């Protein structure tokens, strides 16, 4: 093999490296004790060393990527740094920006397209009113904005799945057209609507004419995943999302990602600065004070209804409007494999006896 290697080297100096290298390996196997002959084959050996150096570098890079992506999207490595003693991560588009929450699973790690389809299995039925509008991609794209803030990324996997189920149970119950003897059951019809079908008014409140003046011809009826009503709510949501919803409320019914984004913003944002958000009360970030305890407000799913709807739903006993939302939550937990037994005890699950954070005004912010 040595003589053949030398012949190839001298006769065909541009011979493909791979073939020449394989001959050198044969030579090294059979002549590994003959250092003179090894030197004679230095042409191939030097090139093999360079080739294997590249291979080692590539393999090391692959290992780094695999380590970085063991808990997330295999196409995006997890970047990690320590700042002020805290571990911060960046997972690319779905959890962008240095955040403690991005070190956890992202929503797409545990909630995938088929699960979205299971939860909203009837949304594209011929009798639905928003066929083709809502989809998984729009939800994940919207959620990516809030995952660095803890939406669906707080706590362990069970807590993360519970929060997504909790949020979507509000969405499902508020956009459902499951009435009477609906095929598939009443709870399978979430995301049937993306807007109010027969609005009875324009929902323009002149009290806010200096801060959120109604645009000529604009209609502020319910739209979205957590339906937005009234000019002041469209105005506030638009400011937060940097979209002119006050002049163009119709954007919400035209763009599913924007509709989901507006709903998640509402979930993550307190109605008043001194109060918790629905996210805060659900994941345990909020700690009730003495007044909260007296008002029977406790961390858990029940208080998310108090934050979002106040006394329109809460403090009324076991009314249908509250029980419908609770039923969606339990149903979604079952479909996701978490199980309704993880929903918590009755006093955490409902708001039947809770006093409202914000007693309702003559113009309700949502329905």
Number of C-alpha atoms within 10 A of each C-alpha: 14 18 12 12 22 19 12 16 16 10 10 10 13 10 12 9 14 13 12 23 21 14 20 25 16 15 19 19 10 12 16 13 10 10 11 10 15 18 11 14 21 12 17 24 18 12 15 19 12 12 14 12 12 12 12 12 11 12 12 12 12 12 12 13 16 17 13 18 17 11 15 22 17 13 11 16 19 23 16 17 12 11 9 6 7 10 15 18 22 22 26 17 11 23 27 16 18 20 21 19 22 28 22 24 22 28 22 17 12 15 18 13 12 11 16 18 13 13 25 22 18 25 27 18 13 9 11 18 20 18 16 11 18 22 17 18 15 17 18 21 17 22 25 21 18 19 24 26 17 21 25 31 25 26 16 12 18 13 17 23 22 26 24 20 26 26 22 25 25 23 22 29 27 23 25 22 22 19 11 8 8 13 12 11 12 18 26 24 26 26 29 27 25 26 22 17 11 8 12 8 10 16 20 21 15 13 10 13 13 8 12 20 17 24 16 7 8 17 21 27 24 26 23 29 30 28 23 26 24 24 30 24 17 27 22 16 21 18 13 14 13 9 16 16 22 25 21 16 25 17 17 24 20 15 16 24 23 21 25 23 27 24 24 24 21 20 21 18 18 17 16 11 8 7 15 22 23 29 29 22 23 23 20 14 13 17 13 17 11 10 9 15 12 12 16 20 26 25 21 25 28 28 32 28 24 26 25 24 21 23 20 18 24 26 20 16 14 14 12 11 15 22 17 17 25 23 16 24 28 21 18 29 24 16 16 19 11 18 14 17 10 13 19 13 10 11 18 18 21 28 31 23 16 25 20 23 21 15 12 13 7 5 11 14 19 17 14
